[in-house]
Amino acid sequence: MTDLIVEIFRLNGDLIEAGDALVGDLGLTSARWQVLGAISLSPVALPVAHLARDMGLTRQSVQRVVDDLNATGLVRLDPNPHHSRAKLVAMTEHGLDAYEQAMARQQVWADDLAADLQVSTITAAVDLLQILRQRLTAENKTTDIE
């Protein structure tokens, strides 16, 4: 299990590096791309705290990225009728365009990466990672209660 965890850490670093290279010319980093992805998955604009929760990240780390995205015109901060200080994060047209270009590139890149892999192997890996994430989430919730 420790070997698997170490390999996941290494893979995460490699994925971040590859993502940065894939979308850098679009004004994105892997972190910016990830936040744009969370925004695009939500049917409504959300405040940073909700985006962070959905992403499994801290509010502070997502706030830093949102501030960068806002400064470069990829997102805008709209008034929140439910909370005056917690603005709603919405993608701009520029942000949507960059995100769509990033996803088109990612699809080609992912297809190339998986070219000779069996679907069953990928599915088994996804299943294993989901089980481990669920166990960690449950463990963290139990630890928070104690």
Backbone as JSON, one array per atom type, in Angstrom:
{
  "sequence": "MTDLIVEIFRLNGDLIEAGDALVGDLGLTSARWQVLGAISLSPVALPVAHLARDMGLTRQSVQRVVDDLNATGLVRLDPNPHHSRAKLVAMTEHGLDAYEQAMARQQVWADDLAADLQVSTITAAVDLLQILRQRLTAENKTTDIE",
  "N": [[0.82, -1.19, 0.0], [1.95, 1.22, 0.75], [3.79, 1.58, -1.32], [1.99, 2.07, -3.42], [0.84, 4.49, -2.58], [3.07, 6.2, -2.61], [3.62, 6.11, -5.34], [1.3, 7.32, -6.33], [1.66, 9.92, -5.33], [3.93, 10.64, -6.84], [2.86, 10.44, -9.43], [0.89, 12.42, -9.26], [2.48, 14.74, -9.12], [3.7, 14.57, -11.65], [1.43, 14.77, -13.29], [0.56, 17.36, -12.71], [2.74, 18.83, -13.67], [2.64, 18.09, -16.41], [0.11, 19.04, -17.06], [0.44, 21.81, -16.64], [2.24, 22.35, -18.73], [0.66, 21.69, -20.91], [-1.39, 23.61, -20.97], [-0.31, 26.1, -20.55], [0.16, 28.19, -22.42], [-2.35, 29.19, -22.69], [-2.78, 30.86, -20.65], [-3.19, 29.53, -18.35], [-2.66, 27.44, -15.46], [-2.19, 24.21, -13.98], [-3.58, 24.34, -11.56], [-5.26, 26.59, -11.92], [-6.76, 25.67, -14.07], [-8.02, 23.49, -12.88], [-9.7, 24.78, -11.01], [-11.32, 26.25, -12.78], [-12.56, 24.06, -13.93], [-14.07, 23.07, -11.78], [-15.83, 25.19, -11.49], [-17.16, 25.03, -13.93], [-18.49, 22.61, -13.69], [-20.53, 23.08, -11.93], [-23.99, 23.82, -11.77], [-24.83, 26.31, -11.01], [-23.51, 29.53, -10.06], [-21.02, 29.59, -7.54], [-19.83, 30.36, -4.2], [-16.39, 30.81, -3.15], [-15.79, 29.14, -0.93], [-17.59, 27.0, -1.23], [-16.8, 25.97, -3.7], [-14.23, 25.12, -2.99], [-14.82, 23.13, -1.09], [-16.16, 21.27, -2.74], [-14.02, 20.55, -4.33], [-12.34, 19.37, -2.57], [-10.37, 20.82, -1.31], [-8.61, 23.42, 0.55], [-10.25, 26.45, 1.55], [-8.66, 28.73, 1.45], [-6.6, 28.1, -0.38], [-8.01, 27.8, -2.76], [-9.13, 30.33, -2.91], [-6.88, 31.91, -3.43], [-6.22, 31.07, -6.02], [-8.58, 31.77, -7.38], [-8.46, 34.53, -7.06], [-6.24, 35.06, -8.7], [-7.28, 34.18, -11.18], [-9.37, 35.99, -11.46], [-7.96, 38.4, -11.64], [-6.78, 38.08, -14.11], [-8.89, 38.09, -15.79], [-10.33, 35.77, -16.29], [-12.3, 34.8, -14.65], [-15.14, 36.23, -12.97], [-16.32, 38.06, -10.14], [-19.34, 37.93, -8.68], [-22.13, 39.6, -7.06], [-23.47, 38.09, -4.11], [-26.57, 37.09, -3.2], [-27.13, 35.86, -0.81], [-25.07, 36.21, 0.93], [-23.15, 38.84, 1.78], [-20.35, 39.21, 1.74], [-19.24, 36.9, 0.64], [-18.59, 36.44, -2.4], [-19.96, 35.34, -5.57], [-18.48, 33.07, -7.8], [-17.92, 33.27, -11.17], [-17.43, 32.13, -14.49], [-15.88, 34.01, -17.07], [-16.4, 34.97, -20.53], [-13.9, 34.84, -21.73], [-12.63, 33.14, -19.93], [-14.2, 30.82, -20.24], [-13.63, 30.2, -22.91], [-10.85, 29.66, -22.74], [-10.95, 27.46, -20.99], [-12.45, 25.59, -22.5], [-10.7, 25.2, -24.66], [-8.56, 24.08, -23.26], [-9.73, 21.69, -22.36], [-10.24, 20.39, -24.78], [-7.64, 19.93, -25.67], [-6.8, 18.31, -23.58], [-8.34, 16.03, -23.93], [-7.3, 14.84, -26.29], [-4.67, 14.44, -25.4], [-5.12, 12.7, -23.21], [-6.26, 10.51, -24.54], [-4.07, 9.68, -26.08], [-2.31, 8.98, -24.01], [-3.6, 6.8, -22.9], [-3.6, 4.94, -24.9], [-2.74, 2.16, -25.37], [-3.86, 0.8, -23.28], [-6.04, -1.38, -21.48], [-9.56, -1.01, -21.18], [-10.73, -2.17, -18.96], [-8.61, -2.23, -17.15], [-8.17, 0.47, -16.64], [-10.67, 1.12, -15.54], [-10.66, -0.51, -13.25], [-8.55, 0.71, -11.85], [-9.64, 3.26, -11.4], [-11.82, 2.54, -9.8], [-10.47, 1.49, -7.53], [-9.07, 3.78, -6.61], [-11.24, 5.43, -5.98], [-12.42, 3.99, -3.89], [-10.36, 4.12, -1.96], [-10.27, 6.91, -1.59], [-12.84, 7.36, -0.54], [-12.64, 5.93, 1.85], [-10.66, 7.39, 3.16], [-11.98, 9.86, 3.39], [-14.11, 9.13, 5.05], [-12.64, 8.36, 7.29], [-11.42, 10.79, 7.97], [-13.69, 12.28, 8.68], [-14.51, 10.88, 10.93], [-12.33, 11.34, 12.59], [-12.54, 14.1, 12.89], [-14.78, 14.31, 14.5], [-14.01, 13.27, 16.93]],
  "CA": [[0.0, 0.0, 0.0], [2.85, 2.38, 0.79], [4.3, 1.76, -2.68], [0.92, 2.68, -4.19], [0.72, 5.89, -2.15], [4.24, 6.92, -3.14], [3.43, 6.22, -6.79], [0.26, 8.32, -6.54], [2.31, 11.22, -5.13], [4.77, 10.9, -8.01], [1.95, 10.66, -10.55], [0.28, 13.73, -9.07], [3.47, 15.73, -9.54], [3.85, 14.48, -13.11], [0.21, 15.28, -13.9], [0.59, 18.82, -12.57], [3.74, 19.33, -14.62], [2.12, 17.9, -17.77], [-1.02, 19.97, -17.22], [1.0, 23.15, -16.8], [2.81, 22.44, -20.08], [-0.43, 21.56, -21.88], [-2.28, 24.78, -21.02], [0.41, 27.32, -20.17], [-0.01, 29.26, -23.4], [-3.72, 29.69, -22.58], [-2.85, 31.65, -19.44], [-3.62, 28.64, -17.28], [-1.82, 26.46, -14.79], [-3.04, 23.09, -13.58], [-4.47, 24.8, -10.48], [-6.3, 27.45, -12.51], [-7.6, 24.79, -14.89], [-8.82, 22.69, -11.95], [-10.75, 25.64, -10.47], [-12.27, 26.48, -13.87], [-13.32, 22.83, -14.07], [-15.07, 23.02, -10.71], [-16.85, 26.19, -11.82], [-17.94, 24.54, -15.07], [-19.32, 21.47, -13.28], [-21.65, 23.52, -11.11], [-25.06, 24.43, -12.56], [-25.0, 27.69, -10.55], [-22.29, 30.14, -9.52], [-20.82, 29.26, -6.13], [-18.74, 31.09, -3.54], [-15.12, 30.08, -3.07], [-15.85, 28.08, 0.09], [-18.3, 25.84, -1.79], [-15.91, 25.38, -4.71], [-13.16, 24.43, -2.27], [-15.39, 21.9, -0.52], [-16.4, 20.34, -3.84], [-12.73, 20.11, -4.86], [-11.57, 18.72, -1.52], [-9.22, 21.69, -1.02], [-8.89, 24.47, 1.52], [-10.81, 27.68, 1.0], [-7.57, 29.67, 1.2], [-5.87, 27.76, -1.61], [-8.89, 28.09, -3.89], [-9.26, 31.79, -2.97], [-5.68, 32.44, -4.09], [-6.34, 30.8, -7.46], [-9.69, 32.59, -7.87], [-7.94, 35.89, -7.17], [-5.41, 35.08, -9.92], [-8.19, 34.07, -12.33], [-10.1, 37.25, -11.56], [-7.01, 39.42, -12.09], [-6.47, 37.88, -15.53], [-10.13, 38.18, -16.55], [-10.89, 34.45, -16.61], [-13.53, 34.71, -13.86], [-15.61, 37.48, -12.35], [-16.94, 37.87, -8.83], [-20.66, 38.53, -8.69], [-22.76, 39.7, -5.73], [-24.16, 36.9, -3.6], [-27.74, 37.57, -2.46], [-27.22, 35.16, 0.47], [-23.94, 36.56, 1.8], [-22.57, 40.04, 1.14], [-18.89, 39.12, 1.58], [-18.86, 35.7, -0.12], [-18.99, 36.65, -3.8], [-20.14, 34.16, -6.4], [-17.44, 32.99, -8.82], [-18.49, 32.9, -12.47], [-16.47, 32.18, -15.59], [-16.11, 34.98, -18.12], [-16.28, 34.39, -21.88], [-12.47, 34.55, -21.9], [-12.37, 31.94, -19.13], [-14.86, 29.69, -20.89], [-12.86, 29.88, -24.11], [-9.6, 29.02, -22.3], [-11.3, 26.16, -20.44], [-12.84, 24.69, -23.6], [-9.47, 24.84, -25.38], [-7.8, 23.17, -22.39], [-10.39, 20.38, -22.34], [-10.02, 19.77, -26.08], [-6.26, 19.43, -25.64], [-6.72, 17.23, -22.59], [-8.95, 14.83, -24.51], [-6.31, 14.26, -27.19], [-3.55, 14.0, -24.56], [-5.56, 11.52, -22.44], [-6.41, 9.4, -25.48], [-2.72, 9.21, -26.39], [-1.76, 8.37, -22.8], [-4.29, 5.53, -22.64], [-3.72, 4.26, -26.2], [-2.61, 0.7, -25.37], [-4.37, 0.28, -22.02], [-7.36, -1.99, -21.51], [-10.59, -0.26, -20.46], [-10.92, -2.83, -17.66], [-7.5, -1.83, -16.28], [-8.46, 1.85, -16.23], [-11.85, 1.06, -14.67], [-10.23, -1.07, -11.96], [-7.76, 1.74, -11.16], [-10.58, 4.29, -10.94], [-12.56, 1.95, -8.68], [-9.58, 1.42, -6.37], [-8.82, 5.13, -6.11], [-12.48, 5.91, -5.36], [-12.56, 3.3, -2.59], [-9.38, 4.7, -1.04], [-10.7, 8.28, -1.27], [-14.01, 7.25, 0.35], [-12.17, 5.51, 3.18], [-9.97, 8.54, 3.76], [-13.0, 10.83, 3.73], [-14.82, 8.61, 6.23], [-11.68, 8.42, 8.4], [-11.27, 12.2, 8.36], [-14.92, 12.69, 9.35], [-14.48, 10.27, 12.25], [-11.3, 12.05, 13.34], [-13.06, 15.44, 13.18], [-15.77, 14.19, 15.55], [-13.36, 12.93, 18.21]],
  "C": [[0.87, 1.26, 0.0], [3.43, 2.65, -0.6], [3.26, 2.44, -3.57], [0.8, 4.17, -3.86], [1.87, 6.72, -2.7], [4.09, 7.12, -4.65], [2.35, 7.24, -7.14], [0.83, 9.72, -6.36], [3.16, 11.6, -6.34], [3.91, 11.21, -9.24], [1.3, 12.03, -10.45], [1.24, 14.84, -9.52], [3.65, 15.74, -11.05], [2.62, 15.03, -13.83], [0.15, 16.81, -13.83], [1.57, 19.43, -13.57], [3.24, 19.22, -16.06], [0.96, 18.86, -18.04], [-0.54, 21.39, -17.42], [1.55, 23.35, -18.21], [1.71, 22.45, -21.13], [-1.22, 22.85, -22.06], [-1.6, 26.11, -20.7], [0.19, 28.47, -21.13], [-1.43, 29.82, -23.42], [-3.88, 30.6, -21.36], [-3.3, 30.84, -18.24], [-2.44, 27.91, -16.66], [-2.74, 25.29, -14.47], [-4.04, 23.52, -12.5], [-5.59, 25.67, -11.02], [-7.29, 26.62, -13.32], [-8.54, 23.98, -14.0], [-9.97, 23.53, -11.37], [-11.78, 25.95, -11.55], [-13.14, 25.25, -14.08], [-14.4, 22.71, -13.01], [-16.19, 24.01, -10.97], [-17.75, 25.65, -12.93], [-18.86, 23.38, -14.69], [-20.54, 21.88, -12.47], [-22.72, 24.17, -11.99], [-25.33, 25.89, -12.17], [-23.66, 28.22, -10.05], [-22.22, 29.88, -8.02], [-19.77, 30.18, -5.52], [-17.51, 30.19, -3.42], [-15.19, 28.93, -2.07], [-16.54, 26.83, -0.44], [-17.47, 25.17, -2.88], [-14.82, 24.56, -4.02], [-13.65, 23.11, -1.69], [-15.59, 20.85, -1.6], [-15.1, 19.76, -4.39], [-11.91, 19.35, -3.83], [-10.31, 19.49, -1.14], [-9.59, 22.71, 0.04], [-9.44, 25.71, 0.82], [-9.7, 28.65, 0.62], [-6.84, 29.37, -0.1], [-6.72, 28.06, -2.84], [-9.06, 29.61, -4.03], [-8.08, 32.41, -3.7], [-5.79, 32.25, -5.6], [-7.46, 31.64, -8.07], [-9.24, 34.04, -8.02], [-7.08, 36.05, -8.42], [-6.28, 35.05, -11.17], [-8.96, 35.37, -12.55], [-9.2, 38.35, -12.1], [-6.7, 39.3, -13.58], [-7.74, 37.84, -16.4], [-10.74, 36.85, -16.94], [-12.15, 34.16, -15.8], [-13.92, 36.11, -13.41], [-16.25, 37.1, -11.02], [-18.24, 38.66, -8.8], [-21.21, 38.64, -7.28], [-23.51, 38.41, -5.38], [-25.35, 37.39, -2.77], [-27.87, 36.94, -1.07], [-26.12, 35.55, 1.44], [-23.17, 37.7, 1.15], [-21.07, 39.93, 0.9], [-18.44, 37.94, 0.73], [-19.37, 35.81, -1.55], [-19.13, 35.32, -4.53], [-19.13, 34.2, -7.54], [-18.08, 32.49, -10.11], [-17.41, 33.04, -13.54], [-16.86, 33.27, -16.57], [-16.06, 34.27, -19.47], [-14.84, 33.99, -22.15], [-12.11, 33.26, -21.14], [-12.98, 30.7, -19.74], [-14.09, 29.25, -22.12], [-11.57, 29.15, -23.74], [-9.88, 27.61, -21.78], [-11.66, 25.17, -21.54], [-11.62, 24.27, -24.42], [-8.64, 23.85, -24.57], [-8.41, 21.77, -22.42], [-10.23, 19.66, -23.68], [-8.62, 19.19, -26.16], [-6.13, 18.23, -24.71], [-7.28, 15.94, -23.16], [-7.96, 14.11, -25.42], [-5.15, 13.68, -26.39], [-3.92, 12.72, -23.81], [-5.72, 10.3, -23.34], [-5.05, 8.81, -25.85], [-2.11, 8.46, -25.21], [-2.34, 6.97, -22.57], [-4.33, 4.6, -23.86], [-3.66, 2.73, -26.11], [-3.1, 0.06, -24.06], [-5.77, -0.32, -22.2], [-8.34, -1.14, -20.7], [-10.78, -0.86, -19.07], [-9.82, -2.45, -16.67], [-7.75, -0.42, -15.76], [-9.63, 1.87, -15.25], [-11.48, 0.53, -13.3], [-9.42, -0.05, -11.17], [-8.66, 2.83, -10.6], [-11.34, 3.77, -9.72], [-11.71, 1.92, -7.41], [-9.35, 2.8, -5.77], [-10.07, 5.71, -5.44], [-12.7, 5.28, -3.99], [-11.61, 3.91, -1.57], [-9.79, 6.11, -0.62], [-11.89, 8.26, -0.31], [-13.59, 6.85, 1.76], [-11.46, 6.65, 3.89], [-10.97, 9.6, 4.2], [-13.74, 10.4, 4.99], [-13.91, 8.69, 7.46], [-11.51, 9.85, 8.89], [-12.5, 12.72, 9.08], [-14.97, 12.12, 10.76], [-13.49, 10.99, 13.14], [-11.8, 13.43, 13.74], [-14.04, 15.41, 14.35], [-15.12, 13.99, 16.91], [-12.8, 14.11, 18.92]]
}
